[in-house]
Structure formats: structure tokens, C-alpha cells
Amino acid sequence: MAKNEKRVHVTLECQTCKRRNYITTKNKVNDRERIEIKKYCRWERVHTMHKETR
């Protein structure tokens, strides 16, 4: 496999306001499930759960 084939770009969506706030990368070999990260939402002005979207 080439260097960039293992990592894919994913978009994170805020669970309260439903806006897509962040773009990050994840290793699709090690992390098959959708990721959930607690991150800052600038529209809600608090830390909320952000879930991976497709």
C-alpha cells in the first residue's frame, strides 16, 4: 500500500446543531467504525460530541 491509502479524510458533524465543523483524517485499517470526538462547536459555544459523517 502507498503512504496515503491507509488514511482517509472524514468530516465531523456536531450532534446538537448538525453543522459540519471539522475535517480530519483517520486510519481506515485500525478504525473501521465511525469516530466520535468531543470538540468545540463555535455556533453553540460549548464542547459537544462530533460524529463522523459519510
Backbone atoms as SQL, in Angstrom:
CREATE TABLE atoms (id INTEGER PRIMARY KEY, chain TEXT, resi INTEGER, resn TEXT, atom TEXT, x REAL, y REAL, z REAL);
INSERT INTO atoms VALUES
  (1, 'A', 1, 'MET', 'N', 0.821, -1.184, 0.000),
  (2, 'A', 1, 'MET', 'CA', 0.000, 0.000, 0.000),
  (3, 'A', 1, 'MET', 'C', 0.867, 1.249, 0.000),
  (4, 'A', 2, 'ALA', 'N', 0.399, 2.257, -0.667),
  (5, 'A', 2, 'ALA', 'CA', 1.110, 3.523, -0.682),
  (6, 'A', 2, 'ALA', 'C', 0.897, 4.257, 0.646),
  (7, 'A', 3, 'LYS', 'N', 1.620, 5.314, 0.826),
  (8, 'A', 3, 'LYS', 'CA', 1.592, 6.032, 2.091),
  (9, 'A', 3, 'LYS', 'C', 0.205, 6.583, 2.420),
  (10, 'A', 4, 'ASN', 'N', -0.517, 7.131, 1.466),
  (11, 'A', 4, 'ASN', 'CA', -1.770, 7.826, 1.747),
  (12, 'A', 4, 'ASN', 'C', -3.019, 6.958, 1.606),
  (13, 'A', 5, 'GLU', 'N', -2.888, 5.706, 1.238),
  (14, 'A', 5, 'GLU', 'CA', -4.072, 4.875, 1.051),
  (15, 'A', 5, 'GLU', 'C', -4.690, 4.426, 2.363),
  (16, 'A', 6, 'LYS', 'N', -3.921, 4.360, 3.435),
  (17, 'A', 6, 'LYS', 'CA', -4.449, 3.908, 4.714),
  (18, 'A', 6, 'LYS', 'C', -5.260, 4.983, 5.430),
  (19, 'A', 7, 'ARG', 'N', -4.896, 6.224, 5.220),
  (20, 'A', 7, 'ARG', 'CA', -5.587, 7.319, 5.909),
  (21, 'A', 7, 'ARG', 'C', -6.599, 7.976, 4.965),
  (22, 'A', 8, 'VAL', 'N', -7.791, 8.226, 5.482),
  (23, 'A', 8, 'VAL', 'CA', -8.853, 8.839, 4.689),
  (24, 'A', 8, 'VAL', 'C', -9.340, 10.097, 5.404),
  (25, 'A', 9, 'HIS', 'N', -9.844, 11.052, 4.636),
  (26, 'A', 9, 'HIS', 'CA', -10.417, 12.266, 5.185),
  (27, 'A', 9, 'HIS', 'C', -11.849, 11.994, 5.613),
  (28, 'A', 10, 'VAL', 'N', -12.202, 12.433, 6.810),
  (29, 'A', 10, 'VAL', 'CA', -13.563, 12.291, 7.310),
  (30, 'A', 10, 'VAL', 'C', -14.052, 13.658, 7.780),
  (31, 'A', 11, 'THR', 'N', -15.350, 13.866, 7.690),
  (32, 'A', 11, 'THR', 'CA', -15.977, 15.106, 8.130),
  (33, 'A', 11, 'THR', 'C', -16.689, 14.840, 9.445),
  (34, 'A', 12, 'LEU', 'N', -16.524, 15.749, 10.405),
  (35, 'A', 12, 'LEU', 'CA', -17.162, 15.613, 11.707),
  (36, 'A', 12, 'LEU', 'C', -18.335, 16.573, 11.804),
  (37, 'A', 13, 'GLU', 'N', -19.471, 16.045, 12.265),
  (38, 'A', 13, 'GLU', 'CA', -20.701, 16.829, 12.368),
  (39, 'A', 13, 'GLU', 'C', -21.088, 16.973, 13.829),
  (40, 'A', 14, 'CYS', 'N', -21.447, 18.188, 14.224),
  (41, 'A', 14, 'CYS', 'CA', -21.896, 18.451, 15.584),
  (42, 'A', 14, 'CYS', 'C', -23.251, 17.763, 15.802),
  (43, 'A', 15, 'GLN', 'N', -23.421, 17.136, 16.956),
  (44, 'A', 15, 'GLN', 'CA', -24.646, 16.407, 17.228),
  (45, 'A', 15, 'GLN', 'C', -25.785, 17.302, 17.714),
  (46, 'A', 16, 'THR', 'N', -25.488, 18.521, 18.143),
  (47, 'A', 16, 'THR', 'CA', -26.555, 19.406, 18.609),
  (48, 'A', 16, 'THR', 'C', -27.052, 20.340, 17.512),
  (49, 'A', 17, 'CYS', 'N', -26.133, 20.979, 16.782),
  (50, 'A', 17, 'CYS', 'CA', -26.566, 21.931, 15.750),
  (51, 'A', 17, 'CYS', 'C', -26.559, 21.318, 14.351),
  (52, 'A', 18, 'LYS', 'N', -25.991, 20.112, 14.193),
  (53, 'A', 18, 'LYS', 'CA', -25.970, 19.366, 12.926),
  (54, 'A', 18, 'LYS', 'C', -25.155, 20.051, 11.830),
  (55, 'A', 19, 'ARG', 'N', -24.218, 20.912, 12.212),
  (56, 'A', 19, 'ARG', 'CA', -23.340, 21.538, 11.231),
  (57, 'A', 19, 'ARG', 'C', -22.066, 20.744, 11.114),
  (58, 'A', 20, 'ARG', 'N', -21.488, 20.738, 9.940),
  (59, 'A', 20, 'ARG', 'CA', -20.242, 20.018, 9.702),
  (60, 'A', 20, 'ARG', 'C', -19.091, 20.979, 9.948),
  (61, 'A', 21, 'ASN', 'N', -18.453, 20.841, 11.107),
  (62, 'A', 21, 'ASN', 'CA', -17.480, 21.815, 11.578),
  (63, 'A', 21, 'ASN', 'C', -16.035, 21.460, 11.269),
  (64, 'A', 22, 'TYR', 'N', -15.690, 20.192, 11.282),
  (65, 'A', 22, 'TYR', 'CA', -14.295, 19.789, 11.204),
  (66, 'A', 22, 'TYR', 'C', -14.066, 18.760, 10.101),
  (67, 'A', 23, 'ILE', 'N', -12.861, 18.780, 9.535),
  (68, 'A', 23, 'ILE', 'CA', -12.391, 17.742, 8.619),
  (69, 'A', 23, 'ILE', 'C', -11.090, 17.215, 9.203),
  (70, 'A', 24, 'THR', 'N', -10.988, 15.913, 9.344),
  (71, 'A', 24, 'THR', 'CA', -9.805, 15.292, 9.918),
  (72, 'A', 24, 'THR', 'C', -9.494, 14.021, 9.154),
  (73, 'A', 25, 'THR', 'N', -8.433, 13.334, 9.531),
  (74, 'A', 25, 'THR', 'CA', -8.086, 12.075, 8.892),
  (75, 'A', 25, 'THR', 'C', -8.137, 10.963, 9.920),
  (76, 'A', 26, 'LYS', 'N', -8.402, 9.755, 9.438),
  (77, 'A', 26, 'LYS', 'CA', -8.355, 8.596, 10.310),
  (78, 'A', 26, 'LYS', 'C', -7.754, 7.435, 9.540),
  (79, 'A', 27, 'ASN', 'N', -7.215, 6.481, 10.263),
  (80, 'A', 27, 'ASN', 'CA', -6.641, 5.293, 9.674),
  (81, 'A', 27, 'ASN', 'C', -7.760, 4.277, 9.475),
  (82, 'A', 28, 'LYS', 'N', -8.111, 3.985, 8.237),
  (83, 'A', 28, 'LYS', 'CA', -9.236, 3.087, 7.979),
  (84, 'A', 28, 'LYS', 'C', -8.911, 1.626, 8.254),
  (85, 'A', 29, 'VAL', 'N', -7.636, 1.287, 8.390),
  (86, 'A', 29, 'VAL', 'CA', -7.251, -0.080, 8.729),
  (87, 'A', 29, 'VAL', 'C', -7.492, -0.339, 10.219),
  (88, 'A', 30, 'ASN', 'N', -7.098, 0.604, 11.072),
  (89, 'A', 30, 'ASN', 'CA', -7.231, 0.428, 12.523),
  (90, 'A', 30, 'ASN', 'C', -8.595, 0.821, 13.049),
  (91, 'A', 31, 'ASP', 'N', -9.228, 1.837, 12.469),
  (92, 'A', 31, 'ASP', 'CA', -10.512, 2.361, 12.963),
  (93, 'A', 31, 'ASP', 'C', -11.588, 2.146, 11.909),
  (94, 'A', 32, 'ARG', 'N', -12.248, 1.022, 11.952),
  (95, 'A', 32, 'ARG', 'CA', -13.289, 0.716, 10.978),
  (96, 'A', 32, 'ARG', 'C', -14.602, 1.434, 11.295),
  (97, 'A', 33, 'GLU', 'N', -14.923, 1.610, 12.578),
  (98, 'A', 33, 'GLU', 'CA', -16.182, 2.237, 12.964),
  (99, 'A', 33, 'GLU', 'C', -16.107, 3.753, 12.806),
  (100, 'A', 34, 'ARG', 'N', -17.264, 4.379, 12.869),
  (101, 'A', 34, 'ARG', 'CA', -17.306, 5.840, 12.822),
  (102, 'A', 34, 'ARG', 'C', -16.775, 6.403, 14.132),
  (103, 'A', 35, 'ILE', 'N', -16.000, 7.463, 14.021),
  (104, 'A', 35, 'ILE', 'CA', -15.390, 8.030, 15.221),
  (105, 'A', 35, 'ILE', 'C', -16.317, 9.080, 15.835),
  (106, 'A', 36, 'GLU', 'N', -16.226, 9.226, 17.157),
  (107, 'A', 36, 'GLU', 'CA', -16.945, 10.259, 17.898),
  (108, 'A', 36, 'GLU', 'C', -15.942, 10.971, 18.786),
  (109, 'A', 37, 'ILE', 'N', -15.868, 12.288, 18.629),
  (110, 'A', 37, 'ILE', 'CA', -14.897, 13.083, 19.377),
  (111, 'A', 37, 'ILE', 'C', -15.624, 14.274, 19.987),
  (112, 'A', 38, 'LYS', 'N', -15.262, 14.613, 21.210),
  (113, 'A', 38, 'LYS', 'CA', -15.819, 15.797, 21.843),
  (114, 'A', 38, 'LYS', 'C', -14.969, 16.993, 21.444),
  (115, 'A', 39, 'LYS', 'N', -15.547, 17.911, 20.664),
  (116, 'A', 39, 'LYS', 'CA', -14.816, 19.066, 20.147),
  (117, 'A', 39, 'LYS', 'C', -15.648, 20.329, 20.348),
  (118, 'A', 40, 'TYR', 'N', -14.998, 21.463, 20.144),
  (119, 'A', 40, 'TYR', 'CA', -15.650, 22.756, 20.345),
  (120, 'A', 40, 'TYR', 'C', -16.502, 23.127, 19.133),
  (121, 'A', 41, 'CYS', 'N', -17.748, 23.502, 19.373),
  (122, 'A', 41, 'CYS', 'CA', -18.641, 23.995, 18.325),
  (123, 'A', 41, 'CYS', 'C', -18.739, 25.508, 18.463),
  (124, 'A', 42, 'ARG', 'N', -18.327, 26.235, 17.431),
  (125, 'A', 42, 'ARG', 'CA', -18.302, 27.695, 17.552),
  (126, 'A', 42, 'ARG', 'C', -19.682, 28.324, 17.453),
  (127, 'A', 43, 'TRP', 'N', -20.668, 27.622, 16.944),
  (128, 'A', 43, 'TRP', 'CA', -22.022, 28.157, 16.900),
  (129, 'A', 43, 'TRP', 'C', -22.746, 27.939, 18.223),
  (130, 'A', 44, 'GLU', 'N', -22.503, 26.813, 18.861),
  (131, 'A', 44, 'GLU', 'CA', -23.087, 26.539, 20.171),
  (132, 'A', 44, 'GLU', 'C', -22.273, 27.153, 21.301),
  (133, 'A', 45, 'ARG', 'N', -20.984, 27.407, 21.037),
  (134, 'A', 45, 'ARG', 'CA', -20.037, 27.981, 22.001),
  (135, 'A', 45, 'ARG', 'C', -19.805, 27.089, 23.215),
  (136, 'A', 46, 'VAL', 'N', -19.869, 25.778, 22.998),
  (137, 'A', 46, 'VAL', 'CA', -19.555, 24.795, 24.031),
  (138, 'A', 46, 'VAL', 'C', -18.896, 23.595, 23.372),
  (139, 'A', 47, 'HIS', 'N', -18.322, 22.710, 24.169),
  (140, 'A', 47, 'HIS', 'CA', -17.790, 21.460, 23.656),
  (141, 'A', 47, 'HIS', 'C', -18.939, 20.466, 23.516),
  (142, 'A', 48, 'THR', 'N', -19.080, 19.876, 22.332),
  (143, 'A', 48, 'THR', 'CA', -20.141, 18.917, 22.073),
  (144, 'A', 48, 'THR', 'C', -19.557, 17.691, 21.386),
  (145, 'A', 49, 'MET', 'N', -20.346, 16.650, 21.313),
  (146, 'A', 49, 'MET', 'CA', -19.914, 15.446, 20.601),
  (147, 'A', 49, 'MET', 'C', -20.019, 15.679, 19.111),
  (148, 'A', 50, 'HIS', 'N', -18.979, 15.284, 18.392),
  (149, 'A', 50, 'HIS', 'CA', -18.955, 15.373, 16.931),
  (150, 'A', 50, 'HIS', 'C', -18.798, 13.961, 16.396),
  (151, 'A', 51, 'LYS', 'N', -19.655, 13.595, 15.441),
  (152, 'A', 51, 'LYS', 'CA', -19.659, 12.244, 14.891),
  (153, 'A', 51, 'LYS', 'C', -19.253, 12.287, 13.417),
  (154, 'A', 52, 'GLU', 'N', -18.591, 11.248, 12.990),
  (155, 'A', 52, 'GLU', 'CA', -18.148, 11.148, 11.598),
  (156, 'A', 52, 'GLU', 'C', -19.342, 10.985, 10.668),
  (157, 'A', 53, 'THR', 'N', -19.328, 11.722, 9.556),
  (158, 'A', 53, 'THR', 'CA', -20.360, 11.587, 8.526),
  (159, 'A', 53, 'THR', 'C', -19.744, 10.976, 7.278),
  (160, 'A', 54, 'ARG', 'N', -20.563, 10.493, 6.399),
  (161, 'A', 54, 'ARG', 'CA', -20.059, 9.856, 5.172),
  (162, 'A', 54, 'ARG', 'C', -20.179, 10.800, 4.003);
